[in-house]
């Protein structure tokens, strides 16, 4: 009985998990009218690729030009846009004065 319950729980966990993709710099930079593939790569990007202390130039080489750049102190990349719900998700990255990452987060907005 315990084994059956375990497999049912495992199946439900896997089937309810959102689709995720391994980060790929070329796919991230390729824009085909939407940024939705970026949202699928977000977890791998922040868990395995980006790190505090990474320099601005390294980030730009990896992710391409940002959608928004505020004096090289804060940049953002669009991750997702839903026209029906007017929902936007973006990756925001903040840099120190020496151009090193100090933090990053996903921001969701509704219009």
Residue pairs with C-beta under 8 A, 6 or more apart in sequence:
18 40
19 40
20 40
20 41
20 43
20 44
21 27
21 37
21 40
21 41
21 44
22 41
22 44
23 41
23 44
23 45
23 48
23 49
24 41
25 62
25 63
27 37
27 41
28 37
28 38
28 41
28 45
28 62
28 63
28 64
29 63
29 64
34 81
35 77
35 78
35 79
35 80
35 81
36 79
36 80
36 81
38 77
38 78
38 79
38 80
38 91
39 79
39 80
39 89
42 79
42 91
42 106
45 91
46 104
49 62
50 59
50 93
50 101
50 104
51 101
52 100
52 101
52 102
52 103
53 100
53 101
54 100
54 101
55 99
55 100
55 101
56 72
56 75
56 95
56 99
56 100
57 99
59 75
59 93
59 101
60 66
63 77
66 75
66 76
66 77
66 93
67 76
67 77
67 78
67 90
68 74
68 75
68 76
68 90
69 75
72 95
72 99
73 94
73 95
73 97
74 92
74 93
74 94
74 95
75 92
75 93
75 95
76 90
76 91
76 92
76 93
76 107
77 90
77 91
77 93
78 88
78 89
78 90
79 89
79 90
79 91
79 106
80 87
80 88
80 89
81 87
81 88
81 89
82 88
85 110
86 110
86 111
87 108
87 109
87 110
87 111
88 108
88 109
88 110
88 111
89 106
89 107
89 108
89 109
90 106
90 107
90 109
91 104
91 105
91 106
91 107
92 104
92 105
92 106
92 107
93 101
93 103
93 104
94 101
94 102
94 103
94 104
95 101
95 102
96 102
